[in-house]
């Protein structure tokens, strides 16, 4: 067959933002997790690439949700030393393909927005099914983008929280995060935000604890958590990363993971298994709860823990929402 022309849509950050908000992303990820756990998705292993001379890491994730019009491949990068250059620390893009023909349909030049939003949305899905019905006090361990996006999602599914405590290794970053949260649209009116001096102080009597760091040493201990707390851990996406002491998943009445296989390799589940404190069979997939094949939280006193490592179906779900809502946005390019 000879050369033929094809038309591909180019959607930039503003186009993607206008086509995908947090509420839609939470709903799409909820359905995607359910499909994944029912066997209705194709998800290959994650490609992890390091650029050690710049402390950079790149993740390549892909997936297809059965019956969806598009499948996708995402490249996301994190270069923390970009701060020295006044550049964003995260970037990336998503390539969207037509699931009927396999041809490229769009390039989403989103600068990492889909990764940030869908990670926050996964936390929203977890809180929707696992957090106490009444959430008043929230602890956020970490001061980066997910400190913002996780609270955006929580405000949609548990909108009544009145107090947020933030801890970060760098007190200046923690103070900046608190200042940002005080004026961030969509968060509950009248909520108080303050910096905590320690992780233990931040999580004291908290109803929801969110850990969102790149830590390689455990920050949160099980004995610091009250009965009924829900913990969402999003930072461990590699075998050397760890935010939760192994006593946290071991103590959980309900331990939930986005992917049992992946969490056992690179997530908080991985560390608890290595410590010999739990059996892998204790972990329930979030998709099982979304699909109503597992009840999730069943009492106010349960300690629930959700280990989110990031699964390609989240990116595919988000990309399909973008494509459905993009309309005439972006540029059409003939290749």
Secondary structure by P-SEA (a helix, b strand, c coil): ccbbbbbbbbbcaaaaaaaccaaaaaaaaaaaaaaaaaccccccbbbbbbcccccbbbbbbbbbcccccccbbbbbbbbccccccccccccbbbbbbccccccccccccccaaaaaaaaaaaaaaaaaccccccccbbbbccccaaaaaaaaaaaaacccccbbbbbcccaaaaaaaaaaaaccccccccbbbbbbcccccccccccbbbbbcccccccccccccccbbbbbbccccccccccccccccccccbbbbccaaaaacccaaaaaaaaccccccccccaaaaaacccccccccccbbbbbbcccaaaaaaaaaaaaacccccbbbbcc
